[in-house]
Amino acid sequence: MKSSITLLPLLLAGSTVLAQQKPNIVFILTDDMGWKDLGCYGNKYTETPNIDSLARSGILFTQSYAACPVSSPTRASIMTGKYPARLQLTNFIAGNRTDPASPVLPAPWKPYLEAREVTIAELLRDAGYATAMVGKWHLGSHDSIAPWNQGFNYTRIIGKNGLDYYNYSIYEDSYRKEFTDNGTHYLTDKLTDYSIEFLAQNKEKPFFLYLAYSAPHVVIVPRPDKLMKYFRKYNEAEEKFNPYYSAMVESIDDGVGRIVKFLKDNGILENTIVIFTSDNGGLGMDELGPTPTSNLPLRKWKGHVYEGGIRVPAIVSWQGKIKPGRVSDEYFSSIDYFSTLCEIAGIKRLPADVDGISILPALFGTGRIDSGRPLFWHYPHFSNQMGRPAGAVRLGDYKLVENYETGEMELYNLKEDISESGNLSSSMKQKTRELHELLVKWRKSVNASMPVPNPGFKK
């Protein structure tokens, strides 16, 4: 049984535009792509002409956030519009790391998205959309919570060997139908092929494509034909980078270019909103191979609640609706896509406990995202990337980080200190208390699970 639905008011900033024809939606999610991995975000070496063009045709956000520093919780937030803490889905599936030397054990959590949750795909399907999920689902493997039972008409999800970019399998609309081509096609290219197949089948009706690339997640395996130029760049580069990783990112860019070209060639680009983002920050340490990327000047990487783990690229393009060439420093979270897509599709009945808001006024330039709204993070786990149990809240320019093991607080002014290098908690005690009280109150409101004492801990 699905969560109860209630009527929540939405500010229909573009209601006249949206009423004319239901817009198509293409939502592209990458896996572990960092804030500085694209040319349009300042990367000097990785070639991403198609994504850069997408940014020029729409709006690029410099302060977009994932709802969690690891994969599954952010994906759940996109599907439901809810904080991972509210869903009790606070770690990647199936993370279970502990630290015997820590005074705490990880918080209890649910390693799946509950079947009762209402997904954006279900709402769009019921509103007349053809819906597709292509790529990495990562919200549980039981049939009841598979995408074909969560509102998606067309599903092509990565099955066995999901971290192998050649020796993979794909489930087609069911766990009973498994496809493998024994290494013939590079996985990123194959996911793009499936996406275009869906678009071709449904170009005459409103569609929602959720394309979740598995790249550039480790293990870093690019197409061989893309490597040579990056080796040449590496030899001449002032700053060292990972040429294998750059080649993987370029394959994503190729896929984005192919999808945009299909939309344009079929005369449906102007009625299609395209969203491009990532599930968490880039991986800035060695894991299953050499370090893939750097998030500098942001602090840390995937698995941490510092900016490097949660600040992600976000580009939204809708030709003729969103003014091109805009760069926004407004901050928002992946919890906000749900309400935004509902407003775009004219859906007014949303679950009562949705946490996100519509950012459509900011996209259309008719309003700003409320800077007085706090954003929260809750990661009560030990990550594979050396992250420790912690929580965070951002309100305006200030961000507070709470260490769940020690209770220590850190306070940063992100406008002046994007690297989170100057802890202000001692000099700004009142601000620290205010933000901590806000964080504690929020945790109680969503019934967040906290780390528990470690009975084996010895001081």
C-alpha positions in Angstrom: 0.0 0.0 0.0 1.4 3.4 -1.0 1.9 6.4 1.2 -1.2 8.6 1.6 -1.6 11.4 -0.9 -2.7 14.8 0.0 -3.2 18.0 -2.0 -0.1 20.2 -1.5 -0.2 23.7 -3.1 2.5 24.3 -5.8 3.4 27.7 -7.1 2.7 27.3 -10.8 5.3 29.8 -12.0 5.0 28.7 -15.6 1.4 27.5 -15.5 0.4 29.1 -18.8 3.4 27.5 -20.6 2.9 24.2 -18.9 -0.8 24.0 -19.7 -0.2 24.1 -23.5 1.3 20.6 -23.8 2.7 18.2 -21.3 6.5 18.6 -21.4 8.8 15.6 -21.8 11.3 15.0 -19.1 14.8 13.5 -19.4 16.7 13.1 -16.1 20.3 12.0 -16.4 22.1 10.9 -13.2 25.8 10.0 -13.1 27.5 7.9 -10.5 30.2 9.5 -8.4 30.8 12.4 -10.8 32.5 15.3 -8.9 31.8 19.0 -8.9 34.8 19.8 -11.0 34.7 16.9 -13.5 33.1 18.9 -16.4 34.5 21.5 -18.7 31.6 23.9 -17.9 32.7 23.6 -14.2 36.3 24.5 -14.9 37.9 21.1 -15.7 40.8 21.8 -18.0 41.5 18.3 -19.3 38.3 16.3 -19.7 36.5 17.0 -22.9 32.7 17.4 -22.4 31.5 19.5 -25.3 27.9 18.2 -25.3 27.3 18.7 -21.6 29.0 22.1 -21.8 26.6 22.9 -24.6 23.7 21.8 -22.5 24.8 24.2 -19.8 25.1 27.1 -22.2 21.6 26.4 -23.4 20.1 26.5 -19.9 21.1 27.1 -16.3 24.2 25.8 -14.4 24.0 25.6 -10.6 27.2 26.1 -8.6 25.7 25.1 -5.3 23.6 22.0 -6.0 23.6 19.3 -3.4 23.0 15.5 -3.3 20.9 14.5 -0.3 23.6 12.1 0.9 27.3 11.6 0.3 26.7 8.1 -1.0 24.6 6.6 -3.8 21.4 4.8 -2.8 20.0 7.5 -0.4 20.3 10.2 -3.0 18.6 8.0 -5.6 15.8 7.4 -3.1 15.5 11.2 -2.5 15.1 11.8 -6.2 12.4 9.1 -6.5 10.4 10.3 -3.5 11.3 13.9 -2.7 12.1 12.9 0.8 15.2 13.1 3.0 17.0 9.7 3.3 16.7 10.0 7.0 12.9 10.1 6.7 13.0 7.0 4.5 15.5 5.3 6.9 17.6 4.6 3.8 20.8 6.3 4.9 23.6 4.2 3.4 24.5 2.7 0.0 23.1 -0.7 -0.6 24.5 -2.9 0.9 26.9 -0.9 3.1 27.8 -2.4 6.5 31.2 -1.1 7.4 32.0 -0.7 11.2 35.0 0.4 13.2 35.8 -1.6 16.3 37.9 1.3 17.6 34.9 3.7 17.5 32.7 4.4 20.5 29.6 3.9 18.2 28.2 1.4 15.8 26.4 2.5 12.7 22.7 3.4 13.0 20.1 0.8 12.0 18.7 1.4 8.5 16.7 -0.1 5.7 18.7 -1.4 2.8 15.9 -0.8 0.3 13.3 1.7 -0.7 10.0 0.6 0.8 7.4 -0.5 -1.7 4.8 1.7 -0.1 6.7 4.8 -1.1 5.2 6.8 -3.9 7.7 7.4 -6.7 7.9 10.2 -9.2 7.5 7.6 -11.9 4.2 6.4 -10.5 2.8 9.9 -10.4 4.0 10.7 -13.9 2.7 7.3 -15.2 -0.7 8.1 -13.7 -0.6 11.5 -15.4 -0.3 10.0 -18.8 3.5 9.7 -19.2 5.4 6.8 -20.7 8.1 6.1 -18.1 11.6 4.5 -18.4 14.3 3.6 -16.0 17.6 2.8 -17.7 20.8 2.0 -15.8 21.6 1.7 -12.1 18.6 1.3 -9.8 20.4 0.6 -6.5 17.3 0.9 -4.3 16.8 -2.8 -3.5 16.6 -6.0 -5.5 13.4 -7.6 -4.3 10.8 -7.8 -7.1 8.3 -5.7 -5.2 10.7 -2.7 -5.2 12.1 -3.2 -8.7 11.5 -0.3 -11.0 8.9 -2.3 -13.1 6.8 -2.3 -9.9 7.6 1.3 -9.0 6.0 3.1 -11.9 8.3 2.5 -14.8 6.8 1.0 -18.1 10.2 0.4 -19.7 13.1 -0.8 -17.6 16.6 -1.8 -18.5 18.6 -2.1 -15.3 22.1 -3.2 -14.7 22.2 -6.7 -13.2 25.2 -8.8 -12.4 28.7 -7.4 -12.5 27.5 -3.8 -12.4 31.0 -2.5 -11.9 32.3 -4.2 -15.0 31.8 -2.0 -18.1 32.1 -4.9 -20.5 31.1 -8.1 -18.7 27.7 -7.0 -17.4 24.1 -8.1 -17.7 20.9 -6.2 -18.1 17.4 -7.0 -16.8 14.7 -6.2 -19.3 11.4 -5.4 -17.6 11.8 -8.4 -15.3 14.3 -10.4 -13.3 13.3 -13.3 -15.5 14.6 -11.7 -18.7 18.3 -11.1 -18.6 20.4 -9.8 -21.4 24.2 -10.0 -21.9 26.2 -9.4 -25.0 29.4 -10.9 -23.7 31.5 -7.8 -23.9 30.4 -6.5 -27.3 29.2 -3.1 -26.1 30.6 -0.7 -23.6 28.1 -0.3 -20.8 27.7 3.5 -21.0 27.1 3.2 -24.7 24.6 0.4 -24.2 22.6 2.4 -21.7 22.4 5.3 -24.2 21.2 2.8 -26.9 18.4 1.7 -24.6 17.4 5.3 -23.8 17.2 6.2 -27.5 15.2 3.0 -28.1 12.6 4.2 -25.5 12.5 7.7 -26.9 11.9 6.4 -30.4 9.1 4.2 -29.2 7.4 7.1 -27.3 8.2 10.3 -29.1 4.6 10.9 -30.0 3.5 11.0 -26.3 4.7 12.7 -23.1 7.7 10.7 -21.7 9.9 10.5 -18.6 13.3 9.0 -19.1 15.4 8.4 -16.0 18.8 7.5 -17.3 21.2 6.5 -14.4 24.6 5.9 -15.8 26.9 3.7 -13.7 29.9 5.7 -14.8 32.2 7.1 -13.8 32.0 4.9 -10.7 35.1 2.7 -10.0 36.4 0.3 -11.4 37.8 2.8 -13.9 37.4 1.1 -17.3 37.2 3.5 -20.3 36.8 2.7 -24.0 40.3 2.1 -25.3 39.8 4.3 -28.3 39.4 7.4 -26.0 42.5 6.9 -24.0 45.4 8.0 -26.2 44.6 11.7 -26.3 44.3 11.8 -22.6 47.7 10.2 -22.2 49.1 12.9 -24.4 47.3 15.6 -22.3 48.6 13.9 -19.1 52.2 14.1 -20.3 51.8 17.9 -21.0 49.6 18.8 -18.0 50.6 21.2 -15.3 48.3 19.4 -12.9 48.1 15.6 -12.8 44.8 13.9 -13.5 43.5 10.4 -14.2 43.4 9.9 -18.0 41.3 6.7 -17.6 38.7 8.6 -15.6 38.6 11.5 -18.1 38.0 9.0 -20.9 35.0 7.5 -19.0 33.5 10.9 -18.4 33.8 11.7 -22.1 31.8 8.6 -22.9 29.0 10.0 -20.7 29.3 13.2 -22.7 28.9 11.3 -25.9 25.7 9.7 -24.6 24.3 13.1 -23.6 25.1 14.4 -27.1 23.3 11.5 -28.8 20.2 11.9 -26.7 20.0 15.7 -27.3 20.6 15.1 -31.0 17.7 12.6 -31.1 15.4 15.1 -29.4 16.4 17.8 -31.8 16.2 15.6 -34.9 12.7 14.5 -34.0 11.5 18.1 -33.3 10.8 17.5 -29.6 13.8 19.2 -27.9 11.8 22.4 -27.2 9.2 20.5 -25.4 11.7 18.5 -23.3 13.3 19.6 -20.1 16.8 17.9 -19.6 18.3 17.6 -16.2 21.9 16.5 -15.6 23.4 15.8 -12.2 25.3 13.3 -10.0 24.3 11.1 -7.0 27.2 12.3 -4.7 30.6 14.0 -4.9 33.6 12.6 -6.7 35.9 10.0 -5.3 39.1 11.7 -4.3 41.0 8.7 -2.9 42.3 5.3 -3.9 39.5 2.7 -4.0 39.6 -0.3 -6.3 42.4 1.5 -8.2 44.2 4.9 -8.4 42.4 8.0 -7.3 39.8 8.9 -10.0 39.4 12.7 -9.5 39.8 15.7 -7.3 37.1 18.0 -5.9 39.5 20.8 -4.9 38.9 23.4 -3.7 36.1 21.5 -2.0 37.0 19.5 1.1 37.0 15.7 1.0 35.0 13.5 -1.3 32.3 10.8 -1.6 31.4 9.3 1.8 31.8 12.6 3.7 29.3 15.3 4.6 31.9 18.0 3.7 31.3 19.9 0.5 33.4 17.5 -1.7 31.1 14.6 -0.7 27.7 16.4 -1.3 28.1 19.3 -3.7 27.4 18.1 -7.3 27.1 19.4 -10.8 23.5 20.3 -11.8 22.5 21.5 -15.3 18.9 22.1 -16.4 18.0 23.0 -20.0 14.7 23.6 -21.6 15.0 25.5 -24.9 12.5 28.3 -25.2 11.5 28.1 -21.5 14.8 28.5 -19.6 16.9 31.5 -20.5 20.2 30.2 -21.9 23.6 30.9 -20.4 22.6 31.4 -16.8 24.8 30.5 -13.8 23.1 30.4 -10.4 24.6 30.3 -7.0 21.3 29.4 -5.3 21.5 26.3 -3.3 19.0 23.3 -3.4 19.0 19.6 -2.9 18.2 16.4 -4.8 15.0 16.2 -2.6 13.7 19.1 -4.7 13.6 17.4 -8.1 10.4 15.5 -7.2 8.3 18.5 -6.5 9.8 20.3 -9.5 8.9 17.5 -11.9 5.4 17.3 -10.4 4.9 21.0 -11.1 6.2 20.7 -14.6 3.8 17.8 -15.3 0.8 19.6 -13.7 0.6 17.1 -10.8 -0.9 18.7 -7.7 -1.5 15.7 -5.4 1.7 14.8 -3.7 2.5 12.7 -0.6 2.0 14.8 2.6 5.5 14.1 3.9 7.5 15.3 0.9 10.5 17.3 2.0 11.5 19.0 -1.2 10.1 22.1 -2.9 9.7 23.1 -6.5 12.6 25.1 -7.9 10.8 25.9 -11.1 10.6 29.7 -10.4 14.4 29.7 -10.2 14.6 27.8 -13.5 12.2 30.2 -15.2 13.8 33.3 -13.6 10.5 34.3 -12.0 11.7 33.8 -8.4 14.5 32.6 -6.3 15.0 29.5 -4.2 14.4 30.4 -0.5 17.8 31.1 1.0 16.1 30.9 4.5 15.4 27.3 4.1 17.8 25.0 5.8 19.2 21.8 4.1 20.1 18.8 6.1 22.3 15.7 5.8 22.4 12.6 8.0 25.0 10.0 7.4 25.3 7.8 10.6 27.6 5.3 9.0 31.3 4.5 8.3 31.9 4.9 4.6 34.2 2.9 2.4 35.9 6.2 1.7 37.0 6.9 5.3 33.9 9.0 6.1 32.8 8.9 9.8 29.2 9.1 11.2 28.1 12.7 11.0 25.3 15.2 10.2 25.2 18.6 8.7 22.9 21.6 8.2 23.3 24.5 5.9 21.3 27.8 6.4 22.3 30.7 4.2 26.1 30.9 4.0 26.7 28.9 7.2 27.1 25.2 7.5 27.4 23.2 10.7 28.9 19.7 10.8 28.3 17.4 13.8 30.6 14.5 14.5 28.4 11.7 15.8 31.3 9.8 17.5 32.6 12.7 19.6 29.8 15.3 19.6 32.2 17.9 18.3 30.9 20.7 16.2 32.4 22.5 13.2 31.0 25.8 11.7 31.9 27.2 8.3 31.0 30.3 6.3 30.8 28.8 2.8 30.7 32.1 1.1 34.1 33.0 2.5 35.5 29.5 3.0 34.4 27.1 0.4 37.2 24.7 1.4 35.8 24.4 5.0 39.2 25.1 6.4 38.4 27.6 9.1 36.3 26.2 11.9 34.3 29.1 13.4 32.5 27.1 16.2 34.6 28.6 19.0 34.3 32.2 17.8 30.6 32.0 16.8 29.1 30.0 19.6 25.6 31.4 19.3 25.4 30.6 15.6 26.8 27.1 16.3 24.1 26.5 19.0 21.4 27.8 16.7 22.3 25.5 13.8 22.8 22.5 16.1 19.4 23.0 17.6 18.0 23.2 14.1 19.7 20.0 13.2 18.5 18.2 16.3 15.0 19.4 15.8 15.0 18.2 12.2 16.3 14.7 13.2 13.5 14.3 15.6 10.9 15.4 13.0 12.0 12.8 10.5 12.6 10.1 13.2 16.2 9.8 12.1 18.1 6.7 13.3 21.3 7.5 15.3 24.5 5.5 15.8 24.3 3.2 18.9 26.9 2.7 21.6 29.6 0.1 20.7 29.7 -2.4 23.6 33.1 -3.5 22.5 34.6 -0.1 22.7 37.5 0.4 25.1 38.7 3.9 26.0 
